[in-house]
Amino acid sequence: MNNALLGRLAALLLIAVAIPVPAQSYPAKPIRMVVPSAPGSGPDLIARLVAQKLGEALGRPVVTDPRPGAGGSLGAEIAAKSPPDGYTLIMGSAGSHSVNSALYPKLPYDAVRDFAPIVLVSSAPNILIVHPSLPVKSAKDLIAIAKARPGDLTFGSGGNGSTAHLSGELFRSMANVKMVHVPYKGAPSAVLGVITGEISLAILNLPPALPHVKSGKLKALGVSTARRSSAVPELPTIAESGLPGYDAGTWYGLLAPAGTPGEIIARLNAETVKILRTDDMKKRIAAEGGEIVGGTPEDFAAVIKRDIEKWTKVVAVSGARAD
């Protein structure tokens, strides 16, 4: 065998070694996307939209797996402890990956160490809803009633440690009012609680609440972010409506267990970002009250770290505790 042939063979071997095996074969089977909240919740709705399109792009089914409980920590633990092979993902949220870290002193996972961020899919405000019979038209009116009837009003959430829980705690603290927290197993159940009058109000994700606001079953007083939402531009912010400085939004993002090969993370990021840039996905997420974000895994990691710092301060100031 001459030197030229040997050289070519050596070059081919180097190329073969340089190509990551997971990238060549992935995915070879269906992918599970854990959703750490109840069916019909914001993360669930966003997860199903992304899973359908991502499955089409990858040529393998991406199946959502709702695992609600403990403010999102149950599903997050399941994902964190799954094999880091790219076949288990999680549609995390501000609740499961930042609020919980601030609210619970001991979690069965570390929101930063145990996950590999893939892409921040969307951001969305929460919405302050009350039963139509409550004689209020603004956050200012609600605060006045809460001050006049300390302890009488109840606010619901999708569970302890959820963004709705801390959004309510932040409202209670900033307004200096006394209200009782009532945790439910998922945002849809909390929405039903307001509709039936079981609880007085809630500050919940837009997707499960918005249809009932439009139908007249619920009254909306404001969105929780500093800016108005493009989904309901006519609705003022809570800050505009009577509680200046109030700001408490949420986000949804795709992550994998820590240790998932970098080439798989890169592939999933590229495919998901491509999906998010389509007009169809922009319209569908907007219809659920969200706004597309996208970006790199590093961008998403920075958001998680900043959010943990923010909610840690909220917990310290408001005195919020897991019930």
Backbone bond lengths (Angstrom), bond angles and torsions (degrees), N, CA, C in turn:
res aa  C-N    CA-C-N  psi(-1)  N-CA   C-N-CA  omega(-1)  CA-C   N-CA-C  phi
1 M - - - 1.473 - - 1.529 108.37 -
2 N 1.363 117.32 122.87 1.458 119.70 -175.58 1.535 111.22 -76.88
3 N 1.340 113.98 165.98 1.463 120.01 -175.84 1.524 113.01 -63.32
4 A 1.345 116.01 -34.58 1.465 119.88 -179.53 1.524 110.79 -63.65
5 L 1.350 115.44 -43.57 1.463 120.21 179.51 1.515 110.72 -65.43
6 L 1.347 115.15 -42.71 1.466 119.15 178.01 1.529 111.19 -59.96
7 G 1.329 115.09 -39.05 1.459 119.26 179.48 1.517 112.04 -63.91
8 R 1.336 115.50 -41.33 1.470 119.19 179.50 1.520 111.26 -65.60
9 L 1.347 116.35 -41.00 1.465 120.49 179.21 1.531 111.02 -63.43
10 A 1.343 114.82 -41.03 1.464 119.00 179.26 1.523 110.75 -62.89
11 A 1.345 116.24 -41.02 1.461 120.51 179.22 1.518 111.40 -63.20
12 L 1.328 116.13 -41.64 1.471 120.39 178.69 1.518 111.20 -63.74
13 L 1.346 116.41 -40.29 1.464 119.89 178.56 1.523 111.32 -63.52
14 L 1.341 116.31 -39.94 1.461 119.95 178.08 1.518 111.65 -63.04
15 I 1.328 116.59 -40.60 1.462 121.01 178.23 1.517 110.72 -63.92
16 A 1.344 115.61 -42.54 1.468 120.19 -178.63 1.526 111.23 -63.59
17 V 1.354 114.58 -40.08 1.460 118.58 179.64 1.522 111.13 -68.82
18 A 1.343 116.24 -34.44 1.466 120.92 -176.54 1.513 112.59 -71.20
19 I 1.353 117.97 -25.20 1.457 120.82 -179.28 1.525 109.80 -80.51
20 P 1.332 119.79 116.59 1.464 122.19 -178.98 1.521 110.75 -62.49
21 V 1.301 115.39 130.30 1.466 119.90 -178.83 1.527 112.26 -61.60
22 P 1.376 119.37 -43.14 1.464 118.85 179.70 1.520 112.87 -57.45
23 A 1.344 116.75 -38.03 1.459 119.73 -178.57 1.519 111.41 -66.14
24 Q 1.356 116.47 -30.49 1.458 119.98 -179.07 1.525 111.31 -72.36
25 S 1.330 116.82 -39.91 1.468 120.61 -172.28 1.534 114.38 -101.94
26 Y 1.309 117.84 -14.19 1.468 121.18 -174.01 1.529 111.42 -82.22
27 P 1.346 116.53 136.22 1.461 127.27 -6.13 1.523 110.75 -92.40
28 A 1.308 115.92 145.28 1.460 121.14 -179.45 1.527 112.11 -106.06
29 K 1.344 116.13 -2.40 1.465 120.75 -179.46 1.521 108.56 -156.06
30 P 1.333 118.17 172.62 1.467 120.62 179.54 1.528 112.30 -59.68
31 I 1.318 115.29 152.19 1.464 122.84 -179.22 1.523 108.83 -111.11
32 R 1.324 116.34 137.04 1.464 121.56 177.03 1.521 109.19 -96.92
33 M 1.335 116.91 132.01 1.457 121.84 174.29 1.528 108.33 -114.34
34 V 1.324 116.24 103.57 1.459 121.34 179.48 1.530 109.24 -70.03
35 V 1.332 115.64 135.96 1.470 121.38 176.49 1.533 106.72 -119.20
36 P 1.342 118.03 108.86 1.462 120.65 -173.70 1.524 114.45 -80.07
37 S 1.313 116.74 38.59 1.464 120.97 178.30 1.522 108.81 -155.68
38 A 1.320 115.84 171.84 1.457 121.43 -171.43 1.531 112.72 -72.52
39 P 1.347 116.63 152.65 1.468 120.07 173.89 1.524 110.50 -55.92
40 G 1.331 116.01 135.37 1.460 120.81 -178.93 1.512 113.72 93.62
41 S 1.342 117.27 -8.75 1.465 121.05 178.72 1.529 109.85 -78.89
42 G 1.334 116.29 172.05 1.458 120.35 179.25 1.514 113.37 -56.43
43 P 1.343 118.84 -52.93 1.464 119.81 179.40 1.526 112.90 -59.09
44 D 1.331 116.56 -36.92 1.465 120.15 -179.65 1.522 111.47 -66.03
45 L 1.324 117.31 -43.93 1.457 120.73 -179.28 1.528 111.15 -64.94
46 I 1.332 116.82 -43.82 1.458 120.93 178.80 1.526 110.55 -66.45
47 A 1.338 116.43 -40.90 1.468 120.93 -179.81 1.526 111.30 -60.38
48 R 1.322 117.15 -43.05 1.465 119.68 -178.09 1.531 111.52 -67.15
49 L 1.337 116.88 -35.60 1.464 120.15 177.05 1.531 110.53 -64.02
50 V 1.334 115.73 -47.16 1.466 120.26 -177.77 1.523 110.97 -69.93
51 A 1.335 117.14 -41.46 1.463 121.14 -177.47 1.527 111.58 -59.71
52 Q 1.306 116.97 -42.54 1.462 120.50 -179.42 1.527 111.20 -61.00
53 K 1.327 116.08 -50.04 1.466 120.53 -177.68 1.532 111.98 -70.32
54 L 1.327 117.19 -37.21 1.458 120.63 -179.42 1.522 110.35 -67.70
55 G 1.330 116.31 -37.81 1.459 120.08 176.78 1.518 111.70 -61.56
56 E 1.326 115.41 -40.95 1.466 119.57 178.34 1.527 110.88 -64.68
57 A 1.329 116.28 -39.86 1.465 120.24 -178.25 1.523 112.11 -69.89
58 L 1.337 117.13 -35.82 1.462 121.21 -176.61 1.525 113.08 -88.41
59 G 1.326 116.51 -15.58 1.463 119.67 -179.24 1.508 113.95 79.38
60 R 1.316 117.19 13.32 1.471 122.85 176.76 1.528 108.54 -138.61
61 P 1.330 118.23 146.48 1.466 119.72 -179.87 1.524 111.59 -62.91
62 V 1.319 115.88 139.99 1.467 122.46 170.32 1.522 105.54 -113.82
63 V 1.323 115.85 111.82 1.465 122.04 -171.50 1.521 110.43 -104.75
64 T 1.332 117.52 124.33 1.466 120.38 178.17 1.524 110.15 -76.18
65 D 1.321 115.83 144.10 1.460 122.76 -177.04 1.527 109.10 -132.54
66 P 1.338 118.05 89.51 1.465 120.52 -178.38 1.527 111.80 -64.84
67 R 1.324 116.31 126.20 1.465 122.04 177.22 1.529 109.19 -134.09
68 P 1.354 116.72 72.35 1.467 119.67 -178.24 1.523 112.03 -73.23
69 G 1.314 114.90 162.36 1.459 119.73 174.82 1.508 112.62 134.27
70 A 1.331 115.65 144.02 1.463 123.28 175.69 1.520 112.57 54.98
71 G 1.339 115.99 42.70 1.454 120.24 176.93 1.515 114.44 63.62
72 G 1.318 116.65 23.90 1.462 120.68 179.37 1.513 113.55 100.63
73 S 1.334 117.56 -10.29 1.465 119.47 -175.74 1.524 112.96 -72.92
74 L 1.334 117.72 -26.24 1.466 120.37 178.59 1.527 110.57 -63.16
75 G 1.329 116.16 -52.24 1.459 120.10 179.58 1.514 112.19 -65.71
76 A 1.342 116.39 -38.01 1.468 119.95 179.54 1.525 111.06 -63.90
77 E 1.318 117.19 -38.29 1.466 120.66 178.11 1.528 110.76 -64.42
78 I 1.336 115.68 -42.85 1.463 119.75 179.43 1.529 110.35 -59.08
79 A 1.327 116.07 -45.43 1.464 119.93 -179.27 1.525 111.17 -67.18
80 A 1.333 116.83 -42.74 1.463 120.85 -177.49 1.525 112.03 -61.00
81 K 1.326 115.84 -33.51 1.464 120.39 -176.37 1.524 113.26 -95.83
82 S 1.326 117.25 7.65 1.466 121.41 177.69 1.528 109.76 -82.70
83 P 1.339 117.28 157.90 1.464 120.04 179.04 1.531 111.09 -59.14
84 P 1.316 118.07 136.39 1.468 121.47 -179.24 1.526 112.20 -82.92
85 D 1.323 115.02 61.21 1.467 119.55 -174.67 1.527 113.41 -114.78
86 G 1.342 116.86 5.84 1.454 120.11 179.40 1.509 114.56 87.88
87 Y 1.324 117.13 -0.36 1.464 119.87 -178.03 1.528 112.76 -102.02
88 T 1.323 116.73 -0.41 1.462 121.35 169.30 1.522 107.73 -128.65
89 L 1.321 115.65 122.32 1.455 122.68 176.12 1.521 107.53 -121.54
90 I 1.313 116.86 172.67 1.463 120.50 175.66 1.518 109.19 -142.53
91 M 1.342 115.27 135.62 1.458 120.03 171.65 1.522 106.40 -90.04
92 G 1.327 115.10 87.88 1.450 120.60 -177.66 1.517 111.53 -76.47
93 S 1.302 115.91 169.12 1.463 121.47 179.81 1.521 108.71 -141.39
94 A 1.314 115.81 174.01 1.463 120.06 176.24 1.522 110.08 -59.30
95 G 1.336 116.56 -30.13 1.457 119.88 178.63 1.515 112.78 -68.52
96 S 1.320 116.28 -51.67 1.465 120.32 -175.10 1.518 113.10 -73.50
97 H 1.357 117.13 -26.87 1.460 118.66 -172.04 1.530 115.70 -119.73
98 S 1.320 118.11 4.86 1.466 117.87 173.50 1.525 111.29 -142.54
99 V 1.331 116.85 -49.70 1.465 119.81 -179.93 1.531 111.05 -60.95
100 N 1.324 116.66 -45.33 1.466 119.64 -179.01 1.529 111.89 -59.55
101 S 1.336 115.13 -38.99 1.467 119.21 -179.76 1.521 111.15 -63.57
102 A 1.330 116.35 -31.69 1.459 120.94 179.96 1.521 112.25 -82.11
103 L 1.325 116.48 -34.02 1.461 120.88 -171.37 1.524 113.71 -88.92
104 Y 1.322 116.87 -36.23 1.462 120.42 -175.30 1.528 110.78 -103.84
105 P 1.335 118.01 121.73 1.465 120.15 179.90 1.522 113.21 -66.43
106 K 1.340 116.84 -27.97 1.463 120.26 179.74 1.526 109.47 -131.29
107 L 1.323 115.86 116.62 1.454 122.31 176.84 1.525 109.10 -117.46
108 P 1.332 117.47 152.46 1.471 119.68 178.51 1.533 112.31 -79.82
109 Y 1.318 117.33 12.34 1.457 122.18 177.53 1.520 108.26 -155.80
110 D 1.325 116.18 160.45 1.453 122.20 174.33 1.520 107.34 -109.41
111 A 1.333 116.59 120.85 1.467 121.23 -173.39 1.524 112.95 -62.39
112 V 1.309 117.48 -23.05 1.464 120.90 179.52 1.529 110.92 -98.96
113 R 1.314 116.91 -51.72 1.468 121.18 -174.16 1.522 113.91 -69.00
114 D 1.349 117.51 -34.56 1.464 120.79 -171.06 1.523 114.92 -93.08
115 F 1.340 117.56 4.65 1.461 119.90 -177.74 1.527 112.08 -133.71
116 A 1.315 114.08 151.42 1.464 121.53 174.02 1.526 107.27 -111.52
117 P 1.327 118.55 106.00 1.472 120.31 178.96 1.517 111.21 -60.69
118 I 1.333 115.79 141.58 1.470 121.40 178.30 1.520 109.83 -109.36
119 V 1.332 116.46 -59.15 1.460 119.79 179.12 1.529 110.12 -161.81
120 L 1.310 116.46 141.15 1.467 122.10 172.87 1.523 107.23 -81.90
121 V 1.324 116.48 111.02 1.470 121.66 -172.51 1.523 111.82 -75.11
122 S 1.328 116.64 -54.45 1.466 118.88 -176.20 1.516 111.31 -155.98
123 S 1.308 115.06 163.40 1.462 121.48 173.55 1.523 107.70 -123.44
124 A 1.316 115.86 157.14 1.466 119.06 -177.86 1.516 110.36 -159.17
125 P 1.315 116.95 149.00 1.462 119.19 174.57 1.516 110.03 -82.57
126 N 1.308 116.64 160.55 1.455 120.74 164.77 1.522 106.46 -88.29
127 I 1.315 116.54 170.20 1.457 121.05 -177.80 1.529 109.08 -132.54
128 L 1.328 116.33 133.77 1.459 122.23 179.02 1.524 108.59 -84.80
129 I 1.342 115.63 114.49 1.466 120.80 -177.59 1.523 110.75 -120.52
130 V 1.339 114.97 146.95 1.460 122.19 176.15 1.532 108.07 -137.45
131 H 1.320 115.54 164.63 1.461 119.59 175.27 1.539 108.62 -70.73
132 P 1.340 117.87 140.52 1.480 120.66 -178.06 1.520 114.44 -54.89
133 S 1.329 117.38 -24.90 1.468 119.84 -178.09 1.523 112.79 -76.02
134 L 1.341 117.66 -16.49 1.457 119.96 179.41 1.530 108.28 -70.46
135 P 1.329 118.09 124.10 1.479 121.58 -173.37 1.533 113.16 -77.74
136 V 1.320 115.45 66.08 1.466 120.43 179.56 1.525 109.30 -136.58
137 K 1.326 116.13 148.97 1.459 121.18 177.30 1.530 112.40 -123.46
138 S 1.338 115.47 -4.22 1.455 119.42 -176.86 1.520 109.85 -155.01
139 A 1.330 115.27 168.47 1.459 119.70 174.68 1.525 110.41 -62.24
140 K 1.328 116.37 -33.73 1.468 121.25 178.20 1.521 110.60 -60.86
141 D 1.349 117.16 -44.12 1.468 121.26 178.20 1.530 110.50 -63.25
142 L 1.333 115.64 -41.64 1.463 120.36 -178.64 1.528 110.72 -63.04
143 I 1.311 116.28 -42.96 1.461 121.00 179.12 1.530 110.40 -62.37
144 A 1.329 116.35 -39.38 1.472 120.25 179.43 1.524 111.22 -62.18
145 I 1.344 116.33 -42.70 1.469 119.96 178.59 1.518 110.45 -66.16
146 A 1.343 116.72 -42.06 1.461 120.67 -179.50 1.530 111.24 -62.67
147 K 1.309 117.11 -36.68 1.468 120.75 178.40 1.533 110.93 -70.67
148 A 1.332 115.63 -35.69 1.467 119.83 -179.21 1.526 111.97 -75.47
149 R 1.338 116.11 -25.14 1.469 121.05 -177.61 1.518 110.35 -127.95
150 P 1.327 118.51 64.59 1.471 121.07 -175.79 1.527 113.08 -57.72
151 G 1.340 115.16 126.29 1.458 120.17 178.30 1.509 115.07 86.82
152 D 1.340 118.32 -9.93 1.467 121.14 -178.15 1.531 112.08 -79.26
153 L 1.331 117.11 -35.72 1.460 120.50 -177.12 1.527 111.00 -81.68
154 T 1.322 115.05 142.46 1.463 121.10 178.12 1.518 109.34 -119.56
155 F 1.325 116.36 140.32 1.458 119.13 175.72 1.522 109.44 -119.52
156 G 1.329 115.29 136.66 1.452 120.26 -176.30 1.516 112.45 -100.88
157 S 1.329 115.28 164.69 1.458 121.57 175.36 1.516 108.34 -150.24
158 G 1.336 115.66 171.46 1.459 120.38 177.59 1.507 112.97 -81.38
159 G 1.320 117.58 7.81 1.459 121.30 178.16 1.509 111.64 142.19
160 N 1.312 116.13 158.90 1.453 120.92 176.59 1.526 110.17 -59.56
161 G 1.324 116.04 133.62 1.450 119.66 178.58 1.510 114.58 88.70
162 S 1.323 117.42 -2.64 1.462 120.51 178.83 1.525 109.85 -78.60
163 T 1.331 116.24 163.30 1.464 119.35 176.68 1.521 110.56 -62.08
164 A 1.341 116.61 -32.18 1.467 119.87 177.73 1.522 110.77 -63.91
165 H 1.320 116.72 -38.92 1.461 120.92 178.52 1.531 110.24 -60.52
166 L 1.343 116.37 -54.32 1.456 118.79 -177.68 1.520 112.70 -71.59
167 S 1.338 117.10 -28.19 1.469 119.17 174.67 1.518 109.92 -62.26
168 G 1.337 115.71 -40.69 1.463 120.15 176.91 1.517 112.22 -68.39
169 E 1.327 116.54 -39.67 1.457 120.73 178.17 1.527 110.76 -63.97
170 L 1.333 116.12 -39.98 1.463 120.03 178.45 1.527 110.52 -64.56
171 F 1.337 116.45 -42.12 1.470 121.31 177.78 1.528 109.82 -60.89
172 R 1.327 116.10 -47.99 1.462 121.37 -178.44 1.529 111.32 -60.67
173 S 1.328 115.70 -42.47 1.456 120.24 -178.15 1.524 112.11 -69.64
174 M 1.350 116.07 -47.13 1.460 119.82 -178.29 1.529 112.16 -66.23
175 A 1.342 116.14 -35.69 1.469 119.99 -179.15 1.527 112.38 -83.91
176 N 1.351 115.57 -10.32 1.461 121.56 -179.57 1.527 111.15 57.18
177 V 1.351 114.53 50.74 1.456 120.72 178.87 1.529 109.28 -125.14
178 K 1.303 115.64 160.49 1.452 121.25 178.76 1.530 109.39 -105.91
179 M 1.340 116.05 116.68 1.460 121.74 176.16 1.526 108.07 -135.45
180 V 1.320 116.25 153.85 1.462 121.38 -177.01 1.529 110.39 -100.05
181 H 1.332 116.08 128.59 1.462 121.29 179.15 1.527 110.63 -81.94
182 V 1.342 116.26 132.04 1.463 122.50 177.17 1.529 108.15 -122.93
183 P 1.331 118.78 104.05 1.465 120.73 -179.91 1.522 111.76 -80.76
184 Y 1.323 116.42 139.83 1.463 122.54 175.85 1.517 109.10 -116.49
185 K 1.303 116.82 170.14 1.461 121.09 175.75 1.519 108.96 -91.48
186 G 1.322 115.62 75.05 1.454 120.80 179.36 1.513 112.80 109.39
187 A 1.334 114.99 148.88 1.462 121.15 -179.07 1.527 113.50 -61.68
188 P 1.348 119.52 -40.38 1.474 118.62 179.01 1.523 113.06 -56.60
189 S 1.335 116.82 -36.69 1.473 119.93 179.00 1.522 110.65 -68.73
190 A 1.330 116.34 -35.77 1.468 119.99 177.52 1.525 110.77 -68.02
191 V 1.330 116.26 -38.48 1.464 120.47 175.96 1.526 109.68 -59.22
192 L 1.329 116.06 -46.15 1.465 120.78 178.88 1.525 110.47 -61.65
193 G 1.335 116.42 -35.80 1.455 120.41 178.73 1.520 112.12 -61.94
194 V 1.330 117.02 -37.85 1.467 120.08 177.53 1.524 110.12 -72.47
195 I 1.334 116.92 -41.39 1.470 121.27 -179.48 1.528 110.99 -59.13
196 T 1.329 116.49 -42.91 1.469 120.61 -177.15 1.528 112.70 -82.20
197 G 1.339 117.11 -10.42 1.453 119.92 -178.49 1.508 113.63 85.95
198 E 1.318 116.79 8.14 1.464 120.75 178.74 1.535 110.44 -64.75
199 I 1.326 116.41 -33.79 1.454 122.45 173.96 1.526 108.61 -127.20
200 S 1.319 116.51 161.86 1.460 120.86 -175.06 1.520 113.35 -81.20
201 L 1.312 116.15 -37.96 1.468 119.65 -172.77 1.510 110.84 -161.84
202 A 1.322 115.71 173.08 1.456 121.91 175.14 1.517 108.48 -161.85
203 I 1.324 115.90 154.20 1.467 121.84 173.54 1.518 105.47 -118.39
204 L 1.339 116.05 93.59 1.460 122.36 -168.02 1.524 112.57 -118.30
205 N 1.334 115.34 169.45 1.458 120.99 173.63 1.521 110.16 -55.18
206 L 1.309 116.69 146.00 1.466 121.20 178.27 1.534 113.86 -60.66
207 P 1.348 119.66 -47.60 1.473 119.41 -170.89 1.521 116.00 -52.01
208 P 1.347 119.78 -50.74 1.468 117.66 -178.14 1.520 114.53 -74.74
209 A 1.343 117.23 -18.15 1.467 119.96 -176.11 1.523 113.41 -96.22
210 L 1.328 116.94 -34.24 1.462 121.24 -171.13 1.528 114.85 -57.47
211 P 1.340 120.09 -43.39 1.471 119.11 179.37 1.523 112.86 -58.30
212 H 1.327 116.85 -35.11 1.468 121.04 -178.70 1.526 111.70 -77.75
213 V 1.328 115.91 -26.41 1.466 119.45 173.44 1.524 108.91 -68.73
214 K 1.325 116.14 -44.30 1.466 120.69 -179.12 1.526 112.20 -66.44
215 S 1.347 116.17 -30.34 1.470 119.74 -179.66 1.525 112.14 -83.40
216 G 1.329 117.80 -9.98 1.458 121.15 179.52 1.511 114.86 91.69
217 K 1.346 117.00 1.59 1.460 119.36 179.89 1.527 111.70 -76.04
218 L 1.333 115.79 -20.74 1.458 121.41 178.45 1.522 110.02 -130.44
219 K 1.319 116.54 154.54 1.454 122.18 175.06 1.526 108.01 -110.02
220 A 1.333 117.19 128.53 1.458 121.68 179.32 1.519 109.78 -101.72
221 L 1.337 115.95 133.47 1.462 120.46 -178.76 1.522 112.89 -105.98
222 G 1.339 117.97 -19.04 1.457 119.49 -179.69 1.510 112.32 169.59
223 V 1.330 115.79 163.40 1.469 121.61 174.65 1.528 108.23 -99.10
224 S 1.323 114.96 155.44 1.465 119.63 -168.53 1.518 115.18 -85.76
225 T 1.323 118.29 -13.45 1.463 120.69 -176.92 1.526 111.87 -84.38
226 A 1.332 114.83 169.24 1.465 119.99 -178.26 1.527 111.45 -70.56
227 R 1.346 116.62 -25.82 1.464 121.58 178.19 1.516 110.46 -112.61
228 R 1.311 117.34 153.43 1.465 121.32 176.36 1.527 110.45 -65.07
229 S 1.317 115.50 157.42 1.456 121.17 -179.54 1.520 111.06 -92.60
230 S 1.327 116.38 139.06 1.461 120.65 177.25 1.523 111.38 -66.70
231 A 1.339 116.42 -19.64 1.466 120.16 179.01 1.526 111.36 -73.75
232 V 1.339 116.17 -32.89 1.475 121.62 178.94 1.529 108.43 -137.98
233 P 1.333 117.57 66.85 1.468 120.74 -173.87 1.522 114.00 -61.95
234 E 1.324 116.53 -21.92 1.459 119.98 179.97 1.526 112.75 -77.09
235 L 1.337 116.70 -15.10 1.462 121.28 -177.08 1.530 109.75 -87.75
236 P 1.330 117.91 126.65 1.468 119.79 -179.32 1.525 111.27 -70.96
237 T 1.302 116.16 165.89 1.456 119.78 171.36 1.528 108.49 -76.67
238 I 1.322 116.11 160.60 1.464 119.47 176.44 1.529 109.49 -61.95
239 A 1.331 115.64 -34.32 1.467 119.88 177.66 1.526 111.06 -61.91
240 E 1.329 116.83 -42.00 1.467 121.41 177.95 1.527 110.99 -69.21
241 S 1.337 115.67 -32.88 1.454 121.55 -171.27 1.531 114.01 -84.24
242 G 1.340 116.22 -0.36 1.462 115.77 176.03 1.510 116.83 143.57
243 L 1.354 118.56 -2.35 1.460 120.16 179.64 1.531 109.18 -133.37
244 P 1.339 117.05 78.30 1.469 121.59 -176.45 1.529 112.59 -54.24
245 G 1.339 115.48 137.36 1.458 120.87 177.70 1.509 114.76 90.52
246 Y 1.331 117.57 -7.93 1.467 120.18 -178.70 1.527 110.04 -70.72
247 D 1.338 117.39 132.95 1.460 122.32 -179.74 1.520 108.96 -157.33
248 A 1.330 117.13 113.15 1.468 120.90 -178.28 1.524 110.15 -154.63
249 G 1.335 116.36 89.24 1.459 120.16 179.03 1.515 111.50 -99.36
250 T 1.312 115.55 -171.29 1.463 120.86 178.72 1.519 108.88 -141.73
251 W 1.324 116.31 172.11 1.464 121.34 177.85 1.519 109.71 -149.14
252 Y 1.321 115.52 163.53 1.461 122.46 177.23 1.521 108.26 -132.17
253 G 1.326 116.70 132.10 1.456 119.20 -177.71 1.515 112.85 -148.38
254 L 1.317 115.07 155.13 1.457 122.21 -177.24 1.524 110.19 -94.42
255 L 1.340 115.78 129.68 1.463 121.76 178.54 1.523 109.77 -135.31
256 A 1.337 115.35 165.45 1.466 122.36 175.64 1.521 107.54 -130.09
257 P 1.335 117.75 164.94 1.466 119.44 175.39 1.532 110.52 -60.86
258 A 1.322 116.97 145.00 1.466 120.96 177.25 1.520 109.46 -57.30
259 G 1.312 116.35 141.93 1.458 120.80 -179.13 1.512 113.57 96.70
260 T 1.336 117.21 -7.06 1.461 120.28 175.71 1.535 108.17 -61.53
261 P 1.330 118.61 131.72 1.472 120.82 -176.60 1.520 113.26 -50.35
262 G 1.309 115.69 137.89 1.455 121.82 -177.31 1.507 113.89 -58.14
263 E 1.345 116.95 -35.11 1.465 119.38 -179.28 1.525 111.68 -68.82
264 I 1.341 116.33 -29.18 1.468 119.68 176.13 1.522 109.82 -72.91
265 I 1.329 116.83 -43.14 1.464 120.82 176.50 1.524 109.91 -57.30
266 A 1.348 116.33 -44.82 1.466 120.94 -179.29 1.523 111.19 -63.52
267 R 1.327 116.80 -40.70 1.473 120.79 179.35 1.529 110.78 -64.24
268 L 1.328 116.05 -45.89 1.461 120.13 -179.48 1.524 111.24 -65.50
269 N 1.335 116.84 -38.49 1.459 120.39 177.71 1.523 110.43 -62.76
270 A 1.332 116.03 -48.08 1.465 120.19 -177.37 1.522 111.50 -61.92
271 E 1.322 117.19 -44.13 1.465 120.81 -178.56 1.523 110.99 -67.75
272 T 1.326 116.85 -40.96 1.465 119.66 -177.95 1.523 111.20 -69.85
273 V 1.324 117.01 -42.46 1.466 120.06 177.95 1.521 110.36 -60.33
274 K 1.334 116.37 -40.31 1.465 120.92 178.42 1.537 110.27 -61.35
275 I 1.330 115.68 -40.58 1.466 121.11 178.58 1.527 110.69 -65.40
276 L 1.336 116.01 -43.22 1.462 120.74 -177.20 1.521 112.84 -65.56
277 R 1.329 116.64 -23.85 1.466 120.47 -178.98 1.525 113.19 -81.30
278 T 1.330 117.41 -9.43 1.464 119.89 -179.23 1.520 110.59 -73.95
279 D 1.323 115.70 147.13 1.466 120.24 179.45 1.521 111.19 -61.22
280 D 1.340 115.66 -36.78 1.461 119.98 -178.55 1.529 110.98 -61.61
281 M 1.333 116.70 -46.87 1.465 119.21 -179.06 1.525 111.33 -68.08
282 K 1.328 117.76 -38.28 1.461 120.56 177.14 1.524 110.94 -58.69
283 K 1.342 115.98 -43.56 1.459 120.39 -179.63 1.523 111.62 -67.62
284 R 1.335 115.83 -40.78 1.463 119.41 -176.23 1.521 111.92 -70.17
285 I 1.328 116.89 -39.54 1.466 119.01 177.80 1.524 110.65 -71.72
286 A 1.336 116.54 -35.59 1.469 119.80 176.10 1.518 110.60 -62.18
287 A 1.340 115.95 -36.76 1.467 120.43 178.99 1.526 111.46 -64.72
288 E 1.330 116.58 -23.87 1.463 121.04 178.30 1.528 111.45 -93.24
289 G 1.343 116.09 6.77 1.454 119.76 177.11 1.506 115.00 89.44
290 G 1.352 117.13 8.77 1.454 119.80 -177.83 1.516 113.38 -107.42
291 E 1.316 115.73 170.56 1.447 122.70 175.90 1.523 109.27 -129.15
292 I 1.319 117.17 134.56 1.460 122.51 -178.52 1.528 110.58 -62.02
293 V 1.346 115.84 141.74 1.464 120.43 175.73 1.529 110.12 -117.92
294 G 1.347 118.02 -69.06 1.466 120.67 -178.59 1.522 111.43 80.28
295 G 1.345 116.74 -150.35 1.454 120.94 179.64 1.515 113.45 97.04
296 T 1.326 115.71 -172.45 1.460 122.46 -176.26 1.531 111.22 -93.13
297 P 1.339 116.97 166.22 1.468 119.54 173.59 1.533 111.85 -58.41
298 E 1.329 116.21 -35.51 1.457 120.44 179.50 1.529 111.43 -66.38
299 D 1.334 116.08 -38.82 1.471 120.34 176.25 1.524 110.43 -59.14
300 F 1.326 115.27 -44.94 1.456 121.28 -177.71 1.523 110.46 -65.90
301 A 1.336 117.31 -41.77 1.464 121.00 179.20 1.517 110.68 -59.17
302 A 1.340 117.33 -39.48 1.462 121.61 -179.91 1.526 111.23 -65.45
303 V 1.346 116.78 -38.43 1.469 121.18 178.44 1.525 110.15 -63.15
304 I 1.326 117.12 -44.09 1.463 120.99 -179.32 1.526 110.44 -60.45
305 K 1.305 116.93 -46.28 1.466 120.79 -179.07 1.531 111.45 -63.25
306 R 1.335 116.69 -43.35 1.471 120.02 179.07 1.518 110.93 -64.42
307 D 1.349 116.21 -39.09 1.462 120.53 -178.10 1.525 111.40 -67.11
308 I 1.317 116.56 -39.15 1.465 120.14 177.78 1.521 109.78 -60.68
309 E 1.319 116.40 -43.11 1.468 120.48 178.75 1.528 110.61 -62.37
310 K 1.331 116.51 -41.96 1.468 120.80 -178.80 1.520 111.11 -62.47
311 W 1.342 117.06 -51.20 1.464 119.56 -175.67 1.521 112.21 -71.40
312 T 1.326 116.96 -26.61 1.459 119.29 175.09 1.525 110.07 -63.12
313 K 1.327 116.31 -39.43 1.464 120.87 176.93 1.532 110.64 -66.61
314 V 1.343 116.94 -40.22 1.470 120.93 179.25 1.521 110.25 -61.71
315 V 1.330 116.98 -43.70 1.460 120.84 179.09 1.525 110.44 -61.98
316 A 1.333 116.17 -42.40 1.461 119.58 -178.92 1.524 111.75 -65.23
317 V 1.339 116.97 -41.38 1.463 121.42 -177.40 1.524 111.82 -74.72
318 S 1.350 116.35 -42.41 1.471 120.63 -174.50 1.528 112.69 -83.67
319 G 1.316 116.37 -20.27 1.465 118.97 -175.96 1.515 112.71 75.14
320 A 1.335 117.83 18.80 1.469 121.72 -178.58 1.511 110.44 -62.04
321 R 1.311 114.76 141.87 1.461 121.14 177.77 1.526 108.64 -138.77
322 A 1.322 116.29 154.36 1.465 120.35 173.47 1.521 107.55 -70.38
323 D 1.357 116.25 129.59 1.471 119.81 -177.41 1.522 111.17 -70.84
